[in-house]
């Protein structure tokens, strides 16, 4: 079987382990913050933190299933670092969050736990059937990540919590520089992942044959053309 590998060296973040991540988060929590996050910003950050973990977990499973796709291990580390960074920001602004469960496939953050558990089961099931499907699942995750960072995820809007429209949270909503900067970094990472995943998919299907799964086709084409 041909080896499928993405070149993600430029994205590989230094990762010293979950213990160091949460030690840093505790240090950040000790700092006084000059501003606060409103309910919508807090809700969205918590959701994105768990969505980064979802990506990490799926990539770890698919990486074990298809070790020839070496990029999954690298992308999982990127998502681990991103999850850690969001968690540190939550700690800095003293957002009350449940204890994080680091086990793969375990999601325990309140009302969204079932949503992420179901997503994990569906995506790992779909991706485990073939290398091509694994790449498609990864591309789906990155498209979903881009959409959910930009605006309120449907899973938030659909819950009766006072957030009733897509424009009520996300990077298009917040005016906090810390949150904006965090989201820009996450978007840059997801766009780069998507470009490289689509490149590998089109090596199998032919150039121009990738169809957008979450975003509009024009948006995906604009992202992948910026290579």
C-alpha positions as CSV (number, residue, x, y, z in Angstrom):
1,X,0.0,0.0,0.0
2,X,1.3,3.4,-0.9
3,X,2.5,5.5,2.0
4,X,0.4,8.6,2.5
5,X,2.1,11.4,4.4
6,X,1.5,15.1,4.9
7,X,4.4,17.4,5.4
8,X,3.4,19.1,8.6
9,X,6.9,19.9,10.1
10,X,6.1,23.7,10.1
11,X,3.0,23.0,12.2
12,X,4.5,20.7,14.8
13,X,4.3,22.4,18.2
14,X,6.6,21.7,21.1
15,X,4.6,19.4,23.4
16,X,5.8,18.5,26.9
17,X,2.8,16.5,28.0
18,X,-0.6,17.1,29.6
19,X,1.0,17.6,33.0
20,X,3.1,20.5,31.8
21,X,0.1,21.9,30.0
22,X,-2.1,22.1,33.1
23,X,0.7,23.3,35.2
24,X,1.0,26.3,32.9
25,X,-2.8,26.7,33.0
26,X,-2.7,26.9,36.8
27,X,0.1,29.5,36.6
28,X,-2.1,31.5,34.1
29,X,-5.0,31.3,36.5
30,X,-3.0,33.0,39.2
31,X,-2.7,36.2,37.0
32,X,-5.2,39.0,37.5
33,X,-7.2,39.6,34.3
34,X,-8.2,43.2,33.4
35,X,-11.3,42.1,31.6
36,X,-13.9,39.3,31.7
37,X,-15.5,37.1,29.2
38,X,-19.3,37.2,28.8
39,X,-21.4,34.0,28.8
40,X,-21.4,33.6,25.1
41,X,-17.6,33.9,24.9
42,X,-17.1,31.4,27.8
43,X,-19.6,28.9,26.3
44,X,-17.9,29.0,22.9
45,X,-14.4,28.7,24.3
46,X,-15.4,25.6,26.3
47,X,-17.0,24.1,23.3
48,X,-13.9,24.8,21.1
49,X,-11.6,23.4,23.8
50,X,-13.5,20.1,23.6
51,X,-13.7,20.1,19.8
52,X,-9.9,20.3,19.7
53,X,-9.8,17.2,21.9
54,X,-12.3,15.5,19.6
55,X,-9.9,16.1,16.7
56,X,-7.0,14.8,18.7
57,X,-8.8,11.7,19.8
58,X,-10.0,10.8,16.2
59,X,-6.5,11.4,14.8
60,X,-5.0,9.1,17.4
61,X,-7.4,6.3,16.6
62,X,-7.0,6.7,12.8
63,X,-3.2,6.9,13.2
64,X,-3.2,3.5,14.9
65,X,-5.5,2.1,12.3
66,X,-3.5,3.4,9.4
67,X,0.1,3.9,10.5
68,X,1.1,4.5,6.9
69,X,-0.6,7.9,7.1
70,X,2.1,9.4,9.3
71,X,0.5,12.8,9.4
72,X,-2.2,11.7,11.8
73,X,0.3,11.5,14.7
74,X,1.6,15.0,14.0
75,X,-1.9,16.4,13.6
76,X,-2.9,14.8,16.9
77,X,0.0,16.5,18.6
78,X,-1.0,19.8,17.1
79,X,-4.6,19.4,18.4
80,X,-3.3,18.4,21.8
81,X,-1.3,21.6,21.9
82,X,-4.3,23.6,20.7
83,X,-6.6,22.1,23.3
84,X,-4.0,22.9,26.0
85,X,-3.7,26.5,24.8
86,X,-7.5,27.0,24.9
87,X,-7.6,25.5,28.4
88,X,-5.0,27.9,29.5
89,X,-7.0,30.8,28.3
90,X,-10.1,29.5,30.1
91,X,-8.0,29.3,33.3
92,X,-6.6,32.8,32.8
93,X,-10.1,34.3,32.7
94,X,-11.2,32.0,35.6
95,X,-13.9,30.3,33.6
96,X,-15.4,27.5,35.7
97,X,-15.0,24.2,33.8
98,X,-15.3,20.6,34.9
99,X,-12.3,18.3,35.3
100,X,-11.0,17.4,31.9
101,X,-10.8,13.7,31.1
102,X,-7.7,13.0,29.0
103,X,-8.7,9.5,27.9
104,X,-9.3,9.0,24.2
105,X,-13.0,9.1,23.3
106,X,-14.2,10.3,26.7
107,X,-16.0,13.6,26.8
108,X,-17.5,14.8,30.0
109,X,-18.1,18.6,29.7
110,X,-21.7,19.0,30.7
111,X,-24.5,19.1,28.2
112,X,-22.1,18.8,25.2
113,X,-20.6,15.5,26.4
114,X,-23.1,13.4,24.5
115,X,-22.7,15.5,21.3
116,X,-18.9,14.9,21.3
117,X,-19.2,11.3,22.2
118,X,-21.5,10.6,19.3
119,X,-19.3,12.6,16.9
120,X,-16.3,10.6,18.1
121,X,-18.1,7.3,17.5
122,X,-19.4,8.2,14.0
123,X,-16.1,9.7,12.8
124,X,-13.8,6.9,14.0
125,X,-16.2,4.4,12.5
126,X,-16.3,6.1,9.1
127,X,-12.6,6.7,9.1
128,X,-11.5,3.2,10.0
129,X,-12.9,1.6,6.8
130,X,-10.1,2.8,4.5
131,X,-7.2,5.2,4.2
132,X,-9.2,7.4,1.8
133,X,-12.1,7.5,4.2
134,X,-9.7,8.4,7.1
135,X,-8.4,11.3,5.1
136,X,-11.9,12.5,4.3
137,X,-12.9,12.3,8.0
138,X,-9.9,14.4,8.9
139,X,-10.8,16.9,6.2
140,X,-14.3,17.0,7.6
141,X,-13.0,17.7,11.1
142,X,-10.9,20.6,9.8
143,X,-13.8,22.1,7.9
144,X,-16.0,21.8,10.9
145,X,-13.3,23.4,13.1
146,X,-13.1,26.4,10.8
147,X,-16.9,26.8,10.7
148,X,-17.3,26.4,14.5
149,X,-14.5,28.9,15.3
150,X,-15.9,31.5,13.1
151,X,-19.4,31.4,14.5
152,X,-21.6,29.6,17.0
153,X,-21.8,25.9,16.4
154,X,-25.3,24.5,15.7
155,X,-24.9,22.3,18.8
156,X,-24.8,25.5,20.9
157,X,-27.6,27.3,19.1
158,X,-29.9,24.3,19.3
159,X,-29.7,24.2,23.1
160,X,-32.0,26.6,25.0
161,X,-29.3,28.6,26.7
162,X,-30.0,32.1,25.5
163,X,-27.6,31.8,22.5
164,X,-30.1,31.7,19.6
165,X,-28.1,32.5,16.4
166,X,-24.8,31.7,14.7
167,X,-23.6,35.3,15.0
168,X,-23.8,35.3,18.8
169,X,-20.4,33.7,19.5
170,X,-17.2,32.9,17.8
171,X,-14.4,35.0,16.3
172,X,-17.0,37.2,14.5
173,X,-18.6,37.9,17.9
174,X,-15.8,38.4,20.4
175,X,-13.9,41.7,20.9
176,X,-11.4,40.2,23.3
177,X,-7.9,40.4,21.8
178,X,-6.8,37.2,23.7
179,X,-9.7,35.2,22.3
180,X,-9.3,36.7,18.8
181,X,-5.7,35.9,18.7
182,X,-6.3,32.3,19.9
183,X,-9.0,31.8,17.3
184,X,-6.8,33.1,14.5
185,X,-4.1,30.6,15.5
186,X,-6.6,27.8,15.5
187,X,-7.9,28.8,12.1
188,X,-4.4,29.0,10.6
189,X,-3.7,25.5,11.8
190,X,-7.0,24.1,10.5
191,X,-6.6,25.7,7.1
192,X,-3.1,24.3,6.8
193,X,-4.3,20.8,7.8
194,X,-7.1,21.0,5.3
195,X,-4.8,22.1,2.4
196,X,-2.5,19.2,3.0
197,X,-5.3,16.7,3.5
198,X,-7.0,17.7,0.3
199,X,-3.6,17.4,-1.5
200,X,-3.4,13.8,-0.4
201,X,-7.0,13.1,-1.2
202,X,-6.6,14.5,-4.7
203,X,-3.5,12.4,-5.3
204,X,-5.9,9.4,-5.1
205,X,-8.9,10.9,-6.8
206,X,-7.4,13.4,-9.2
207,X,-6.8,17.1,-9.0
208,X,-10.0,19.2,-8.4
209,X,-12.1,16.3,-7.2
210,X,-12.4,17.1,-3.5
211,X,-15.9,18.2,-2.6
212,X,-16.5,20.4,0.5
213,X,-18.2,18.7,3.3
214,X,-19.1,21.5,5.7
215,X,-18.0,24.8,4.2
216,X,-19.1,26.3,0.9
217,X,-17.1,24.9,-2.0
218,X,-15.8,28.3,-2.9
219,X,-14.4,28.8,0.6
220,X,-12.6,25.4,0.5
221,X,-11.2,26.2,-2.9
222,X,-9.9,29.6,-1.7
223,X,-8.2,27.8,1.3
224,X,-6.6,25.1,-0.7
225,X,-5.4,27.4,-3.5
226,X,-3.3,29.3,-0.9
227,X,-0.6,26.7,-0.9
